[in-house]
Amino acid sequence: MEPAVRELTDLVVGLLDGMTGPRLPAEPVFAVLCPRLEASAAALQCTDWRTGATALTSTGLDAGQRRLLVEATHRARWAHPLLAAAAAGDLTPATAERAAGGRQRWHRSPARGVLQDVCGWDQVAGVALRGGPHEVCGFAFGRPGRDFTDADLDLLAAVQPVLRALDRHVRLLAGWQDPTGRARDSARATGLTGRETAVLLCLADGLTAGAAAHRLGCSARTVTTHAGRLYGKLGVHDRLTAVLEAQRRGILSRPAG
């Protein structure tokens, strides 16, 4: 399975490098993982655990099915074993059947009934991006009949660190102060990739390569590589000059005063 995992990891990292906006690219992840998992549908779901408010991006589901799933999550999110596990802080990739405590308990679960009635499938495998008492976010893959296998869960466990790093990267860009969009336009005009822009934001915050690596979910060596590339595109040779040049070009805001 190692070559397949490497292929998937390279794909997701490539998607991350090509991003310029604060949106996690769920569709390419669906396109790669659904065939490998033999999933007939998949969703990226983010739920405010306190209010039940849910954002859902999916493949294999129509607008009506998405609406019904969002409504069901709002009403009874705690009844879904995968969502409940993530809310409790357990981010281990799992199937709903296993998280529920076995086949019989899952078959009696109201969550399974909703999935079967609304979607026509009753087996789910999930890989969480983040969890806890405030927000639960992750990918879910569904299919009818047989439960997902250990090999399927091994695959999700292998790609989970990359998907979580991608999520951190997106949230970092979402916090970028760019109300007019000019900063992103300037970054694109300079030729900066999404990953290089994320590294630049870390440099502007004064983070070391190690601290930036922790924030972005990669190695310090990767941060150094991206920093070298963005230095070249900005025509500079060090961190301070890079930040100043990015401010001059409008990629980063200038400090007040």
C-alpha positions in Angstrom: 0.0 0.0 0.0 3.0 2.3 0.5 3.1 3.5 -3.2 -0.6 4.3 -3.1 -0.2 6.3 0.1 2.8 8.2 -1.3 0.7 9.0 -4.4 -2.2 10.3 -2.4 0.2 12.4 -0.1 1.9 13.9 -3.1 -1.4 14.8 -4.6 -2.7 16.6 -1.6 0.6 18.4 -1.0 0.4 19.5 -4.6 -3.1 20.8 -4.2 -2.0 22.7 -1.1 0.9 24.4 -3.0 -1.5 25.5 -5.7 -4.1 27.1 -3.4 -4.4 30.8 -3.2 -7.6 31.2 -1.2 -9.0 30.2 2.2 -11.0 27.2 1.0 -10.2 23.6 1.6 -10.3 21.8 -1.8 -12.6 18.9 -0.9 -13.5 17.9 -4.4 -10.0 16.6 -5.4 -9.8 14.7 -2.2 -13.1 13.1 -3.0 -12.0 12.3 -6.5 -8.9 10.4 -5.3 -10.2 8.7 -2.1 -13.7 7.7 -3.1 -12.6 5.2 -5.8 -9.9 3.7 -3.5 -12.5 3.3 -0.7 -15.2 2.2 -3.0 -17.4 4.9 -1.5 -20.5 5.9 -3.4 -20.6 9.3 -1.6 -18.5 11.5 0.6 -18.7 14.7 2.5 -16.6 17.3 4.2 -18.6 18.4 7.3 -17.8 21.1 9.8 -20.2 21.4 12.7 -20.4 23.9 15.6 -20.9 21.4 18.4 -22.7 23.9 20.6 -25.3 25.1 18.1 -25.4 22.3 15.6 -24.8 24.7 12.7 -23.2 22.7 9.9 -21.4 23.4 6.6 -21.4 20.5 4.2 -19.5 19.9 1.0 -20.3 16.6 -0.7 -20.1 14.4 -3.7 -22.7 11.8 -4.6 -25.5 13.6 -2.8 -28.1 16.0 -4.2 -29.2 19.3 -2.7 -32.2 17.7 -0.9 -30.0 15.0 0.7 -27.5 17.5 1.9 -30.3 19.6 3.4 -31.8 16.6 5.3 -28.3 15.6 6.6 -27.6 19.1 7.8 -31.0 19.2 9.6 -30.4 15.7 11.1 -27.0 16.8 12.4 -28.5 19.9 14.0 -31.2 17.8 15.8 -29.2 14.8 16.9 -25.5 15.2 16.3 -24.6 13.5 19.5 -26.3 10.3 18.2 -23.7 9.8 15.4 -20.8 7.8 16.9 -18.1 9.3 14.7 -19.2 12.9 15.4 -19.5 12.2 19.1 -16.1 10.6 19.2 -14.5 13.7 17.5 -16.4 16.0 19.9 -14.8 14.0 22.8 -11.4 14.5 21.3 -10.8 11.2 19.6 -9.6 11.9 16.1 -8.6 8.3 15.2 -10.0 7.3 11.7 -12.8 4.8 12.3 -16.0 3.4 10.9 -19.4 4.3 12.4 -20.0 0.6 13.1 -16.9 0.2 15.1 -17.3 3.6 16.9 -20.8 2.5 17.9 -19.5 -0.6 19.5 -20.3 -3.2 16.9 -22.7 -4.2 14.2 -25.8 -4.7 16.4 -25.4 -1.3 18.1 -24.8 0.5 14.8 -27.9 -1.2 13.3 -30.0 0.1 16.1 -28.5 3.6 15.9 -30.9 6.4 14.7 -27.9 7.8 12.8 -27.7 4.7 10.6 -31.5 4.9 10.0 -31.2 8.5 8.8 -28.3 7.6 6.5 -30.1 4.7 5.0 -33.4 6.6 4.5 -31.8 9.7 3.1 -28.8 8.4 1.2 -29.4 4.8 0.5 -26.2 3.6 2.3 -25.5 2.7 5.9 -21.8 2.3 6.3 -19.5 5.3 7.0 -15.8 5.7 7.5 -14.5 9.0 8.9 -11.2 10.9 9.1 -11.3 13.9 11.4 -9.5 17.1 10.8 -10.3 18.7 14.2 -12.5 18.0 17.1 -13.4 18.9 20.7 -16.3 20.5 22.5 -16.5 23.5 20.2 -16.2 22.3 16.6 -16.0 19.0 14.7 -14.7 18.9 11.2 -13.7 16.0 9.0 -14.3 13.9 5.9 -16.8 11.0 5.8 -17.1 8.3 3.1 -20.3 6.3 2.7 -21.3 3.1 1.0 -24.0 0.4 1.3 -23.6 -3.1 2.6 -20.2 -4.2 4.0 -18.3 -2.1 6.5 -15.0 -0.5 5.6 -11.9 -2.6 6.2 -8.8 -2.3 8.3 -6.9 -1.5 5.0 -9.4 1.3 4.4 -8.8 2.7 7.8 -5.0 2.4 7.4 -5.2 4.4 4.2 -7.2 7.2 6.0 -4.7 7.1 8.9 -1.9 7.5 6.4 -3.4 10.6 4.7 -4.9 12.2 7.9 -1.7 14.2 8.8 -1.6 15.7 5.3 -5.3 16.5 5.4 -5.0 18.1 8.8 -2.0 20.1 7.6 -4.1 21.3 4.7 -6.8 22.3 7.0 -4.4 24.3 9.2 -3.0 26.0 6.0 -6.5 27.0 4.9 -7.4 28.4 8.3 -4.1 30.4 8.3 -5.0 31.9 5.0 -8.5 32.6 6.2 -7.1 34.8 8.9 -5.1 36.8 6.4 -6.1 40.4 6.6 -7.2 41.0 3.0 -10.7 42.5 2.9 -10.3 43.9 -0.7 -8.6 40.9 -2.2 -5.7 43.0 -3.4 -3.2 41.1 -1.2 -4.1 37.8 -2.9 -3.9 39.5 -6.3 -0.5 40.8 -5.5 0.6 37.4 -4.2 -0.5 35.7 -7.4 1.2 38.4 -9.5 4.4 37.7 -7.6 4.0 34.0 -8.4 3.6 32.9 -4.7 1.9 29.6 -4.2 -0.5 29.1 -1.3 2.1 27.3 0.7 4.7 30.0 0.1 2.1 32.6 1.2 1.4 30.6 4.4 5.1 30.5 5.1 5.4 34.2 4.5 2.6 34.8 7.0 4.5 32.7 9.6 7.7 34.8 8.9 5.7 38.0 9.4 4.6 36.6 12.8 8.2 36.2 13.8 8.0 32.4 13.9 11.1 30.3 13.7 11.3 27.5 11.0 10.4 25.0 13.7 7.5 27.0 15.0 6.2 27.6 11.5 6.5 23.9 10.7 4.4 23.1 13.8 1.7 25.5 12.7 1.6 24.3 9.2 2.0 20.6 9.9 5.2 20.0 8.0 8.9 19.7 8.6 11.3 22.6 9.3 13.2 21.6 6.2 10.0 22.1 4.1 9.5 25.5 5.6 13.1 26.5 4.8 12.6 25.2 1.2 9.5 27.3 0.7 11.1 30.3 2.4 14.0 30.1 -0.1 11.6 30.0 -3.0 9.6 33.0 -1.8 12.8 34.9 -1.2 13.7 34.3 -4.8 10.3 35.5 -6.1 10.5 38.6 -3.9 14.1 39.2 -4.9 15.4 39.2 -1.3 17.8 37.2 0.7 16.5 37.2 4.3 13.4 37.1 6.5 13.2 40.8 7.4 13.6 42.0 3.8 11.1 39.5 2.6 8.5 40.9 5.1 9.3 44.5 4.1 9.1 43.7 0.4 5.8 41.9 0.8 4.5 44.9 2.7 5.7 47.2 -0.1 3.9 45.0 -2.7 0.7 44.9 -0.7 0.9 41.2 0.1 1.2 42.0 3.8 -0.4 44.9 5.6 1.9 47.5 7.0 2.0 47.9 10.8 -0.2 50.7 12.1 1.5 54.0 12.8 
